[in-house]
Amino acid sequence: MQLLRNRADWCTWAEGLAGISIRHSYNAPPDPACFPCYGYAVLAITEPGYEVEEPRYLYAADVAAMAMTLLGARP
């Protein structure tokens, strides 16, 4: 998981994922809805024998909701 502060951070991070190339528009994933956010990758099997890493994003609201759940607080 990596903190993505802006689009430049996102481009650098996404270029490191398997099967993704932002520069050549190859399997370019969608941008996050907003910055800052946390990015992490999940393994996706698109065809038998072919795997790519797909990005997922955690936003501030998601992190706050997880913290509330872990602390046992109720909204």
KOLSE-470195 format. One line per 2 residues: number of its first residue (from 1); for each residue x, y, z of C-alpha. Coordinates in pm, 1 decimal. Example, Ala and Ser with C-alpha at 12.3 -4.5 7.8 and 13.67 -1.06 7.14 Angstrom:
<recs>
1 = 1230.0/-450.0/780.0 ~ 1367.0/-106.0/714.0 .
</recs>
This chain:
<recs>
1 = 0.0/0.0/0.0 ~ 134.6/340.0/-94.1 .
3 = 24.1/694.9/-22.8 ~ -57.0/869.1/-349.8 .
5 = -46.6/1245.9/-302.6 ~ -97.9/1355.0/-664.1 .
7 = -123.8/1226.8/-1020.5 ~ 255.6/1211.6/-1061.1 .
9 = 279.1/978.0/-757.8 ~ -3.2/772.2/-903.9 .
11 = 166.1/742.8/-1246.4 ~ 493.8/629.6/-1088.5 .
13 = 316.2/376.8/-866.4 ~ 92.0/241.1/-1145.7 .
15 = 388.9/195.8/-1381.9 ~ 535.1/-47.7/-1127.9 .
17 = 233.1/-278.4/-1141.4 ~ 257.9/-593.8/-1352.4 .
19 = 91.0/-566.6/-1691.3 ~ 32.4/-189.2/-1679.3 .
21 = 199.3/84.4/-1880.2 ~ 71.4/440.1/-1845.2 .
23 = 320.3/578.9/-2099.6 ~ 206.9/341.7/-2374.7 .
25 = -161.4/337.7/-2269.2 ~ -140.8/-38.3/-2215.4 .
27 = -394.1/-159.2/-1958.8 ~ -395.9/191.1/-1808.1 .
29 = -615.3/181.9/-1497.5 ~ -859.3/458.0/-1406.8 .
31 = -723.8/747.2/-1200.6 ~ -830.9/767.1/-836.7 .
33 = -1137.3/980.9/-770.9 ~ -936.7/1220.6/-551.8 .
35 = -597.2/1272.6/-394.2 ~ -451.8/1198.7/-145.2 .
37 = -544.5/833.1/-124.5 ~ -378.2/499.0/-64.3 .
39 = -319.6/264.3/-354.8 ~ -278.2/-110.9/-341.7 .
41 = -291.2/-385.7/-602.3 ~ -495.5/-702.4/-631.9 .
43 = -414.6/-987.0/-869.8 ~ -664.2/-1031.5/-1153.8 .
45 = -670.1/-1320.1/-1399.2 ~ -798.3/-1178.3/-1727.1 .
47 = -737.7/-1490.6/-1936.1 ~ -614.5/-1836.3/-1842.0 .
49 = -243.5/-1802.6/-1775.6 ~ -243.8/-1421.0/-1792.4 .
51 = -236.7/-1218.8/-1472.8 ~ -232.6/-843.3/-1416.1 .
53 = -232.6/-634.1/-1103.8 ~ -537.6/-412.1/-1073.1 .
55 = -522.3/-103.1/-855.1 ~ -761.9/-39.8/-571.5 .
57 = -785.9/281.5/-376.0 ~ -856.8/372.8/-14.9 .
59 = -981.4/725.6/41.3 ~ -988.6/927.2/363.9 .
61 = -1354.7/836.8/426.2 ~ -1273.0/464.7/388.2 .
63 = -984.5/489.1/635.0 ~ -1203.0/680.7/882.9 .
65 = -1478.8/419.0/855.6 ~ -1229.5/136.6/914.8 .
67 = -1087.0/318.7/1217.8 ~ -1434.8/363.6/1364.4 .
69 = -1509.1/-5.0/1310.2 ~ -1182.0/-114.9/1467.4 .
71 = -1227.7/114.8/1766.7 ~ -1583.1/-6.6/1815.8 .
73 = -1731.6/340.8/1773.4 ~ -2073.3/384.1/1622.6 .
75 = -2148.2/655.7/1368.9 .
</recs>
